[in-house]
């Protein structure tokens, strides 16, 4: 395990927390927690092998959250002195006092054992912030030039997002938790033009909770994937347009992760199901009366929430309420069996403990319930992707995410992808284009006949899941195997668009 960044530990973490928490206690807070966060990020974007954007950001601040007379109070600041921390605590208590007049729902928090002093660091080999920017740009530029040398590629975009997140959490219960995690997301996108039309083909490598080794350490076959892009792009440009209708689908993890995110991950956030996101991101069809009874999907469907998964983007040791993270069931044998919760929502619904899903995207943000790494389990000894394809007479093989649309209850949806292959008599028979699959959440997951074995499992995800008012973004991963779905409705996107 790496050491916590000494530039972070050199900050007066304990002294600031003591000053803030002492002031909150003095002013009558029944609960108070303190966070000090430093979030370093770097964004590199290249257009046709030339550096277009290079942005380095360093966000540092502290915050205090309190419960006074059953009402939340929250405040944040950037003055890293004892006086400044105490002032933020005082402001948080003042906010609670003002809000108390309109609060109709007393705040209670589910209990959590006191963990005391803890340190946690995510699993990575090389901190990307130790690599010179010139070296990163040179790698992306070299990849881009290699693609541009092929006449079938007219333009190349390359992007690398990197984040190093440090958090110190303390509360009146006696916790003092210091954490560090690293994540990065590289994308290379090739653009081709043929017969007056253009299209794109990009790498399928997912964002990960790893370091620089993700690009250079042999964990992903970058050379092989980049070498294949020109041919894949040319074939896509020349591919016939799909004929709309019902097809069997074999969906690769590089596409299925996003369907999981939208139709399961968001749908099983308990705050959403209770209506707390109704003004912004919607509600959920998976309401509490369906828990334990709804047949969400077929019997081969087993889904967990897991904030401990190695290299997951939502993986952390302790959440932003001091809850030790864990794995928990959401769907078991196709049956809806569990929600994602934070301490307030857990207490509100009579649960003994939160499952560790509180997160704030910066010190200036108040923690809200956010998504765990929500993942579909493979089948032990299950089929390979090729074996799944072999079981289809007329169907489509789907890879890579591209666009999506889902209603506010996470029920009716349609998704597209990066590339699609026609399946005829158990064999791939060339690419198709203009494909979108459409279903309701329960119809789609109940049509899942088989999931692949562990060798087909890939952990995908995104840096930018949005939620809340004011809006926050959170990183989250979704693992899944390849899977076979029967009789799914396929749309022709060009015809649907009136073209």
Buried (B, 14 or more C-beta within 10 A) or exposed (E): EBEBBEEBBEBBBBEBBBBBBBBBBEBEBBBBBBBBBBBBBBBBBBEBBEBEEEEEEEBBBBBBBBBBBEBBBBBBBEBBEBEBBBBBBBBBBBBBBEBBEEEEEEBBBBEBEEBEEBBBBBBBBBBBBEBEEEEBBEBBBEBBEBBBEBEBBBBBBBBBBBBBBBBBBBBBBEBBBBBBBBBBBBBBBBBBBBEEEEBBBBBBBBBBBBBBBBBBEEBBEBEEBBEEBBEBBBBBBBBEEBEBEEBBBBBBBBBBBBBBBBBBBBBBBBBBBBEBBEEEBBBBBBBEEBBEEBBBBBEBBBBBBBBBBEBBBBBBBBBBBBBBBBBBBBBBEBBBBBBBBBBBBBBBBEBEBBBBBBBBBBBBBBBBBBBBBBBBBBBEEBBBBBBBBBBBEEBBBBBBBBEBEBEBBBBBBBBBBBBBBBBEEBEBEEBBBBBBBBBBBBBBBBBBBBBBBEEBBBBBBBBEBEBBEEEBBBBBBBBBBBBBBBEBBBBBBEEEEEE
